[in-house]
């Protein structure tokens, strides 16, 4: 399963570079930016400096206008946010998310957990 990292409306160029560096350290290279604040964010000095050896990740990074474009071709989604949101269902812990993502099931079949949460 290919892993894609999507950053939405990034406002600090250094965060893009830092994300690219962290991704490369972990062996990932599919980065997509959705409507970043700076159109030239991939060429900004702060981005390149913070990438520190991960400029190959930046070079293949795509910039798109919508989350739908960024998710094109994806079959599973795991999202995080820097702000706490009020959700109808409680969020999953990382351990719950990963254990569910690795359980085999038929394509297109969702799974409902004991607490009534649904995953795709």
Buried (B, 14 or more C-beta within 10 A) or exposed (E): EEEBBBBBEBEBBBBBBBBBBBBBEEEBBBBBBBBBEBEEBBEBEBBBEBBEEBBEBBEEBBBBEEBEBBBEEBEEEEEEEEEEEEEEEEEBEEEBBEEBEEEEEEEEEEEEEEEEBEBE
